[in-house]
Structures are given as C-alpha cells and as structure tokens.
C-alpha cells in the first residue's frame, strides 16, 4: 500500500509531519519526504499556498478584452459570468523551483500512490487550495481522506493522522471557498470596465485605487464613514441626548432611573409631578457574585494586544513559530471556537509546569474543567481551529529567555490568558439598591472584593478591566431623605479607528477573518489607501487617502452593508450561518451579478461611445535613433522622465510599487498575435529570452 500525503507548506507542515510520522526527515529525489507509516510506504509532498489562479476575463473570450473592444462594448458585456469557471497555474517559484515543476512532482507522486490524504491547513483557504490542486492534477478521485492538524506537537500530529475524516467532510467548506473566489473575481478584476469608467466620469482618471477587493473596500468605507460621523458630530442634536432622573440620599448614595426620556421636556414634566418627593424607602439586597477570569483569546485579541504593546511587526509569524515548536495553538477564524469552556486536552496535564515557568504561585483548582475539548457550535466540528492553548511541549527557562523579546511577551500573554480560567474564581460582595418613585424604578450597586481568586495576578486584571475594586461604599438601606434632579445623558460619538482596534472591528462586522485581517491592513497601507493622522500627543487614528476614496466613492458593489451581507451569505453556504440548512452554492454570485447589472445600466446612461480606457503610447528614440512607442506606465506606476529615457536606451530600471521593488526593462512582446514593445518585470518567465529594444 502506497500513500501520498499532500500538505500546504514545506517547513511548517511537511517537515514536522515527516518527523512525527517517520521519525526522520529524509527526502526522495524530488525533495519530498519519504518513509514508512502504519506499514505503508509513504511520501509527504507540499504545495506553497495558492498555486492556481483564475483566468483573466480576456482569456475566456476576446469580447471581454479591454484592449480589443471599446469601453462601451466592455460595459455592455457585464456581468462577465463564464459558462465554465477555469483556473491556471500561477507563474513564479516556490523556493528555488518553479511552480510548474513543483506541480509536476505532486502529480507524479499522486499517480504513484494507491491513496492520497489531503493535509493542508484545516481552514477555508487551505481546503480550497489543496482540493483545487488535486482536481487540476487529476488526483481527486484517488483522494479519500482529510486530515486536520491543529497542533504541531508530535503527539498531536500523530493523533490527527490516526483519526482522519472523509474528504467529503470539507464539501461545504470547499463550496464556500470557491464561491468567495468567484464573487471576488466577478466584482473585482472582471469589473475593470465599470470601475475605469466610473473613475473617468468622476474626474479621477489616472489616480487609481491601488488594489480592489471586497474586504479592502468595506474597510475603507467603514473608516471613511466613521470619520465623517465624528467630524460632523453635533452633541446638541436630540438623537444624541437622553434624559434620566437621579437622586442622592442624605448619606451619599446615588440611584439612577432605569428608564430615560427622549427629551428634556418629558423629564421636566415627570419632575413637576414627582419632584416634591423628599423621602423614599431604599431597599438593599446583598449577594455574593462570582468574578470570572477573562475568556480565552481570539486571534484578533492577540493582534489588538500586540498593537497596544507597540509591537510593530506582524504577529502571525511569531504565532506560527511558537506553534511550530508545539508550544501553542491558535485560532484562524473567529467563527469557530473560543469560549470560556474550551481547552485542548493536551493542556491540563502540563498546566502546573507552565504556571511554574511563568513564576506564578497561584493554584489551579478549575483545571479539571478543561480535560476534554469542547466546541461552542456543533457545525464547526471539522472547521479545524482551536483556541490559544499549549501543545504538549514546554520551553525551558533558558529557551524562553533566548527567544526574541516579542516572542517572550507573546508567549507570556497567551500563557496567562490560557491558565486564567483554571485559577480560582474571584468572589465579590455586592449590595443591590432599589427604590420606586411614581412610575420609575431607581437602582444602584456597590461591590467589594471578598476573594481575589485569579485577580491575584495583576497582569490579568490590567488586560481584563475586571479589577473588582470598590465602586462605592456600602450603605444601609431604609427610609432616606433625597434630592431629585435631571441627568442629561449624552451619546458619545464613535471612537476613532486605529491600528489597534481595527482588527476587532473588522471581525465584528464580518470584514475578513482574523487570519487575513493583519495582511489586509498592511496591504492597504502599502497601497496608500489608508494612513495614520496625528490627533494630540502621541495619538494616531486612521484616515482614508485620496487613493482610498476611489474605493469609497466608486464601488457601488461593495457598500459596507453589502460586504457584511456577502460575508454572512458565504457563512450560510458553508453551513455555519443562521439558516438550518446550508444555502446552495451560486446564491452569492447571483447576488453580485444583480448588483453589477444595476451599475451597468447606470453607466450606460452616462458613458459616451467615444470613451477610451487607455492613453496614447509614448514615443521616443532608442539609442540607435530609431523611434519606438510604448505605454508610459506599468500597472499604476507612471514612469518618470528619467525612467522613460533609461527605458528607451534599453536599460533596466527599478521602482517601488505598493511597498515592493519592481525591476525590469522594455521588451519586445507578442499578445494574441500582435507584436508590441512594453515594460516587462524581471520575474516574468519570458524575461531572459525576450529581446530588448536595442536587440
């Protein structure tokens, strides 16, 4: 029996899987890991992320080619819905080998095997990229099994492979992933004509938006609208004010009405009716309440904490490094887990050792709560994400101290928050006060710490806002003299959006997943769609730049509300939404197509037959004195006069685009039988063979 295991990454998956299953990392002639597992001759191969991409519109039909048809004709074709959706291998390399070469190796060993296990990342993207590669390489019929590895500790890897699931477990997850990619294609690159026309009609020709995407657009709109609300906030507007009644007793106790009035006039009317009240009976009831430790972490909790600690680097690489060593696991979406009742079964036996490593002396009486895993939604049983916790590896004190400062901070933060629910529960004495005047009920409460419990650890109280400190002194109940008054309750404007709170807000409103949000925010900075603006000493908040405003104003497909709706729809297709049964695939795509039709009709009323999307070519003489013509820009980068002269001389140039350095030169090229001269980046497969302008 011969088995082929397909993983997503070499160093982070294939290598540790081989070490766990084979006890070594010996490679075969193609660089894949080979050994024996469970009596089977086994080869572990890998991909390198998404190795396939969707075809460009013009690759389906010439009538969708913006270079060959007029602007109006391209708009009339919308929405661009292929009868059969197709993908193609990407150009480029994974490590030192080309993607084409790597895919041939995967196909070779897949054909060699009698059975194939898919062991890519257990999230949506990992599911899609793995199954897509197997399908395109003709290996899907051989693939019987799906393996979900959430913890990179050796024992947990072995455990995952000994308890695999049928491949069909991922069917809904795969459909949802495919739907998302199609929706993003249809509303992104396929809408080039609509976006280009809208930009021209709004006088934004040439500015561009950097990068178009469903989530980026939603984030830009969210930030823009939030700033508009704050900048134009009027505290005097009736909708920004409510009015309550409060009274203070002779011994200093303050009780507030549980009901508020919409206008001051209504509150004054109540006071005219009951304001003569000079004494009232205040009832006091005492209780002892549990003060629970903060719940386990979500990924965006970690990202928010990192920003607060002024950790400027991306936090995911640190998490992946800790997970690779088996020290932690972490969630990749917020849909799945994270509740105060969830814990990995590997944690409980080693909890005291981790506590001692952190230098804590607190007991862990709640440890037995976490002996078995628990997921807060049965639908996500196989979604493959776990809360932050430990593998069965624990770093030594010297190993911990040798880590980068940021890694040490992160490990301690996760450790404390993971151990917190195991610590003693805090106990508080609480006094509840209530009184009734007319038709209003008044209440107050005071709290005093009875038992600190988990609050013995100061770091936990700082991060949880649950200090348990005294709110107000305990005062006896009974008949009391009072003074009544009207209390204006002002509605505050929303808080400014910052790098620190943006991941949490994105998660709240369905903009991306915790695994993608950090990268999306970085891309928006790189594309100069958003930037920081100073507000007071040492404070910054996010604003949308003029480039980002192209997303805000020119994207009727991706309003903030529609972006949220799309996200929920994709969850329903996956079977994780509110509906009892999964929605059929295609419903989100159809919704997008309907919105494109509305946009198309709006544009056709405004677009003239003479509109063109492309500027005239730039003409210059090369170093031999021969006239040549070429586009004076590449993508969104406009060549400077110096760059144009260098290109005409046949020289290589380098420039920075979206935070990345691009190097290339003018090359003689052919597109659909038409020859032309144009800029070609050096990563193009044809770069070395293509002739320059002086050849």
N, C-alpha and C positions, 0 to 999 in steps of 0.2 A: 504494500500500500504506500503510495507516494502522495505527500501533502504539500501544497504550496500555500503559504500564509502571506497575504498582501497587507502591508502596513502603509501608513501615510508618510512617515518620515524615517530617515536612516538613524541618525544619532539619538533621537528622542524616543523612538519606538522599536525599530527593527533590532538595533544593537542590544538594548536591555531585554527585549523579548528573547533573543538568542541566548543571552547569559542566563536567563531564568529557566528556559526550556531545555537548552542543550548543556548548560554548564560551561560553555565557551563561546567565543565569537569568531570562529574560523569561517573564512569566506571561500566560495567557489570561484571559478574562472571569470564569472560575470560580476563579482563583487557582492553577491547576495550571501546570506548566512546559511550554512548547511550543517545538518546534524541529524540526530535521531530523537524522536519524542513519541512516547507511548507506543514504541515498536514500529513507528512509521518513519520512513526516510523523508525528511522534511527540509524544505527550503523557505527561508523568510526573505521576501523581497519588499521593496518600498517604492513609493512614488516621490512626491516632493511638493505636496499641495495640489492645487488645481492644475492639471497638465493639459486640460482641454478648454477651449473657449468657443463661444457661439460664433457662427458665421456673421460677417458684416452684411448689411442689407444688400449691397451691390453684388455680393456673392450668390444671392438667391436669383436675382433677375436684373437685367440692365435697366428696367423701368424704375428700379429703386436706386439707381446710381446717380448721386448728386452731380457727378462730373459729366454725365451724358444727357440728362434731361433738364428742363427749365425748372426754376424754383416753383412756379405754379403747378407744373405737372407732378413734381415730387409731393407737394402738399395734397394734391387730389388723390394720390395713391394711399394716403393714410386712412386707417391704421395698417401698418405693414405686418400682416399676420401670415407667416409661412404656412403652407399646407402641411409640410413635414419639417419639424424643427431639427436642425443639424448642428453638430459641433465639429471642431477640427483640433488637432494637436497644436499646442502653442509653440512658438519659436523661442529659442533660448536654451539655457542649460540648467541642470540640477547638479551643483557641484562642478566637477570638471567634465561631465558628459552631457551631450545634447539630450533634449527631451525626447527626440525621435529615437535615439539609441537606447535610452532607458526604457521606453515603452516596448521596444522590440525585445528587450531582456525579460520584461514582465510577461509578455505574450509567450515567449519561448518556454519559460518555466511553468506558466499556467497550462500550456499544452502538454508539458511533461507530466504534470501531476494527475492523479486519479480524483483528487478532491481539492477544493480551494476554500480557505477561510478568509473572510473579509475582516481585518482587524485594524481598520483605520480609526481615527478619532470617533468617539461614540455620539458626537453631536450632529446637527443637520448637515453642516458643510462636509464633515468627514464622511458621512454616509453618502452624500451626493458624489463627491469626487472619486470615492472608491468604487461605487457601483457603476458610475459613468465610465471609468477606465475599463472595468471588467466587461461592460456591454460593448464598448467600441472595439475592444480587442478580441471579441468573440468568445469570452471566457465565462459569461454569466450563467450559462446552463450548467457548468461544472461546479458553480459556487453554491454550496449547501448551507453554509453556516456563518453566523455573525458573532464576533467576539467583542465584548465591551470591557475594555481595560480602563479603569478609573484611577487606579493607584499603582504607581511604578515600583513599589516594593516587590521583591522577587516572589514572595509567598502569594501576594495578591495577583500578580501576573499569572502565575501557575493556576491559581484558583479560578481566574476568569476563563482561561483556556479549558479547564476541566468542566466548566459549567457554561458552555456556549448557548446561543439561541438560534432558532431557524432564521435564515436570511429574510424570510417574509415578515419577521418582526419589524423590520425597517420600512416596510412598504409605504406606510402613510408619511413617515419622515422623509422618504425619498421623493414622494409626490409633492410634498410641501416645498422641499428644496428646489425641485425642478420648476415649480410654479413661480417661486420667488425670482429665479434667474430669468425666466421668460418675461415676467412683469417688468423687471428692471431693464431688460433689453428693449422691450416694446416702448416703455416710457422714457428710455434713455437714448442710446445711440440711434435707434430707429426713428426717433422724433427729431433728428438733426434738422430737417427742413422746417418744421414748425418752430423750433427754438431760434434758428437763424433768422427766419422771417420776423418773428416777434421782436428780436433784438433790433433789427433794422427799423421796424415800424416805431419803436420806442426811442430811436436815436442812440442806441447802444452798440452800433456796429463796431466790431473790432475789439471791444472790451472783453468779451467772453465771460465765462463763469468759472474757469479753471477745471472743474470736474463736476459732472452732473450725476446725481444719484438720488434715489428716493429718500434715504436717510439724511444725507447731507442737506438736501432741500428742506426737509422737515426741521432739522436743527437750525438752519439759517432763518427760516420763518419764525420759529419759536423764539430765538434770541431777538430778532428784529421786533416782533410784536411785543415782547416783554419790555424792551427798552422804550418803545413808543408809549406803552401804558404808563411807565414810570415817569418819562419825560413830560407827559401831559396830564399827570395826576392832579386832580382838583380835590383837596380834602374837604371842601365845603359842599360838594355835591350830596344830595340826600342819600343816594345809594351807597355813599362811603361813610355813613354815620348811622348809629343806632343809639337809643337812649334807654338806660336801665334805671332802676331805683335801688339805692343802698341806704343802710342805716348803721350808725355806730352806737354801741352801748356805752353806758357810763364807765365801764371798766375796760374799754378799748377794743372790744370785739367788733369786727366789721362783717356784716352779712349782705349779700347782693342778691337781687331778684333773679330768678331762673328764667324769666321771660323779659324780653326787651321790646320797646316800642319803636316803630319806624320813624316817627317824627317827634320833635321836642314838644310840640303842641299836645300830642297824646299823653306824653309823660306828665306835662304840667296839669292836664285835666285830671289824671289819677291823683296827683299831689293835692289838688284842690278838694278832692273827695275824701282822701285819707290822710292828708298831711297833718291833721290835728292830733294824730296818734302820738302819745307821749310815752306810753309804756307797752311792752309786749312780752309775752312769755316765750323764752328761748329754750328749746328742748335740746338736750345733749345726749348723744348715744356714743358709747365707746366700743371700739373693736380692736382686734389685733390683725394686721394685714401682712401677707407675705410680700416681700420686695424681691422680685425675681431678677436673676442675673440677665444681662443683655443676651439676646438670641445670637445664634451662630451667624457667621459672616456670609454675606453675598459678595460676589466679585466686585461689584461697584462700591461696596462698603470699603473694600481694601483700596480701591483706586481713589476714593474720596479721602481716606485716611492718608494715603501717600502724598496727595496734594497738600493736605494740612501740615504734613511734616516737611514740606518743601523738598520732597524727592522729585527732582526734575526729570529723571529718566523714566522710561516706560516700565511699569511694574510687572507686566506679564513675563518678561524674560527671567526676572528674579523668582517668580512663582514656578515657572517651568523648571528652573534649575533645582529648586527645593523639592519639587515633585519628582523629578528625575532621580534624585537620590533617595526617594522613598520617605522623606521627612514630612510631607504634607500631601493632601489632595485639595483640589479647589474646584468650585463650580464654574461652568462656562456659560450657563444661561440662568436667568432668574425664574424661568418658568418652572423649573424642576424642583428644587428641593428647598433646602434651608428652612428649618423650623427649629424651635427650641427642643423638639423631641427627636431630632435626627442625629445619628452619630455613626461613624464607621465602626464595625465590630472590632477592628484592629486597635482601636484607641484604648478602650477600658483597661486591658492588661498592663499597659505601659504608662498610664496616666500619672502615677506617682513618680516615675522616673523623669518624666517631662517636667513635672512640678519641681522636683529637686534641682533639675538643670537650670530652671529659672530662678532658683534661690528663694522659693516660697515655702512657708511653713504651714499653710492653711490645710485643713483636712478636706477630703473629697467624698463626703457621705452620699452624694447623689450619683456616684459612678455607675451603680447597677442599672440606672435608667438607660444607659447607653450601650448595653451589651449586644443589641441587635439593631441592624439598620431599620430605619422607618422612613417612608416617603409620604409627603403630605398630599399626594394626588396619585391615585392608582393608575391614571392614564400615563404617567411618566415613568413607569416601572423600568422601561428599557431605553429611556432617553439618555442615560449614561452620564449624569452629572451628580457629583456628590458635594456635600458641604465641606468647608475647610476642616481638616482634621489631620491626624497623623497616619502615615503608613506605619509599618512595624519597625522602621529604622529611627534611631535617635542619635543625633550628633553628640560627640563627646564635647566636654567643655572646651578643650583646645581647638577642636574642629569648628565649633561655633564662633570662638574668638578669632579664628583665622579667616572667617567669611568677610566679604565686603560689609561696610558699615550698614548700607541699606538693606542687605540681606539679613543681617543680625536683627535690625529693627523690625523687619517684616516677620521674621520667624517668631520673635517675642510677642508681637502684636497678635498674630494668629494663635499662638500657643495660649496666651492669656484668655482670649475670647473663646477658645475651644474648651478650656478647662473650667471656665466660669460657671456653666450650668451644672457642673459636678460639685461645685463648692456649696457650703451651707447656704440655705435660703435666708435672706435677710428678714427680720421681723420688725414691724413698726407699730407703736401705739397710735391710734387715730381717734380723734374726737370729732364727731359729726354734729354740727349745729344746724337747727332749722327753726323757722318761725313763719307764721302766716299773718298777713295784713290784707284785709279785703280779699281781692281775687288773685293776689300774688303770693308766691312762696319764696322765701329767702333762705339761702344756705351758705355755710362756710365749713371749713375743716382745718384742723391743726394736726400736725404729725410730729412725733418724736421717735427717735431710734430706740428700739428695745434690744435687738440683737443685730450687730453689723453683718454677720454672715459673709457673703462674697465681697462686701464693701470694705473688708479689712485690707483689700488690695487696692491702694489708691489709684493705680493706673486704670482700673476698670471703672471707677466712679467718674474719672475725668472724661472718659470716652462715651459714657452712657447717659450723662445728665440725670443720674439717679442717685444723688448724694444722700438722700434721706435726711437732710438737715431740717431743723425746726422751721416750719413755715410761719407759725405764730404761737404765742404762749397758750397753754391750756387754761381755760377759764370755765368756771362752773356755769351751769345753766340756771334757769329760773326767771322770775319776773324782773325786767330791767328797764331803766329809763333809756330812751333812744332819741337820736336826732336823724330825721329823714332828709334825703337830698337826691337830686337828679344826677345821674352819672352819664356823661357823654362817652360813648364807646366808638372810637374812631377806627375805621377799617384801614389797615396799613396797605400801602402799595406792595406789589410783589417784590421779592428780593431780587437784586441784580444776579444775573447768571455769571458764574465764574468757572474757571477750570476745575475748581474744587467741587462745586455742586452740580456741574453739568452731567457727569455720568449718572448720578442718581435721578436727575430729572429726565434724562433720555430713557432710562429704564422705566420710570413711572408712566411715561407717555408712549411707550412702545417704539422708541426710535433706536433701532439696532438691538444687539444683545450685549451683555457685559463683555463677551469675548471680542466683539468687534468695535465697541464704542471708543476705546482708547485709540485705536488705529484711525477711526473716522475723524476724531477730533484733531489728531496730528495732521492728517491729510488736509483738513480744512485750513489749518494754519499754513501748511506748505503751499497750498493753492492760493493763499492770501484771501480766502473767503471770510475769515474772521480774524480779529486781532484783539489784544488787550488795550484797554483805555484806563488811564490812571484816575482814581477817584479818592482824593485825600491822601494822607501819608501812608505809603506802603500798601494801598489797596488798589486792586485792579478789577475790572469787570469786562466781559466780552461784548464786542460790538460787531456788526456785520459791515464789511468793507463795501466799496462801490462794486467790486467784483462779485462779492457775495449777494449784493442786492439784485444782480441778474437772476439769481436763483429765487429770490423772494418775489420779485415782480413778474417774472416771465415764465413761471412754471404753474399754470393752472391745473396740471395733472397732480401736483404734489402739494396741495394745501396741507397745513398742519393737521387738520381734522381728517383729511383723506388718507394721509400717511398712517395715522393711528388706525383708521378703519381697515386699511390694507393689512397692517400687521396682525390685527385680530382675525381677519379672514384667513390668513396663512396659518394661524394657530388652529383655526377650525378645520382646515383641510388636513392638518397633522393629527387631528383628534384630541387636541389639548385645549380647545376653546370651550365656550359656554354651551354649545349645541350638544345634545345627547349622542348624535351620530355625526361622524365626520362629513364635512361639506365635500362635494365632488370636485376633483381637480378641474381647472379651467374656469372656475367661477370668478376668481380674482383677475385673471387675464381678460375675461369678457368685460368686467367692470372697467378695467383700464381702457379697453378698446372703445367702450361707450363714451368715456370722457375725451378720448382723442378725437372722436367724431365731432363732438361739440366744439372743440378747439379748432379743428379743421374748418368747419363751416364759418366760424368767427373770422378766421384768417382769410378765407377766400373772398369775403366781402371787402377786405382791405388791401389785399395784395394785387399789384398791377402785373400784367403779362410781361412787362419788361424787367421785373425784379431779377437780380442775379446774386448768387451767393459768393462768388469768387472774384477777387480783384484781378486786374490785368497783371501779366507777368512782368518781371523786372528785366530790362535789357542792359547788358554790359559787354565789354570786350574782354576776352580772356588774355592770357599773357602772350599769345601768338597774334593778338589783334583781331581775332575772329569774334563776331557778335554772337552772344548766347543769351537765351531767355530762360528765366526760372522764377519760381514763386519767391517773393521777398520775405516769406515767413515759413516756419515749420511748426505745425500744431498751433499753439497760442503764442509762440515766441516770434517776435518781429526782429529780423536781423538788423543790426546797426550798420551805419555806412562803412565802418571799418570791417565788420564781418562780411558785408557784401563784396568789398574789394578783395578780401582774403579768399572768399569762395570762388570768385571769378578767376583768381590766379591759380586755382586748383589746390589750395591749402586746406588743411584740417582746421576746424575751429572748435572751441568748447564754450558752452554757456550753461547757466543754471536755470532749470525749469522745474517748478514745483518742488524745490529743495534738492533736486538731483542734477548732477553734472552730465550733460549730453555732449558727446564728441562725435564729429562726422564731417563730411565734405560733400560737394556736388558730385553726383554720379550719373552716368548715362543709364537710363532705366526703360523698361517696357511695361505697359499696363494695358491688358486686353488688346494686344497687337499694336498699340500706339507707343511710339518712342518719344521720350522727353528727357530733359535734364532737371534734376531735383535734388534736394538735400537728402542724404541717407545717413542715419546714425550708425556708428561702428558695430553695434550689436546685431545689425541685420545679417542674416545668414549669407546674403549675396555681396556683402560689403567688400571682401577681399577680391572677388572675381570681377565685380562691376568696374567698368572703366571710368576714370575721372575726366574732367573737361579738357585736360591737356593731352589726353592719350588718343 
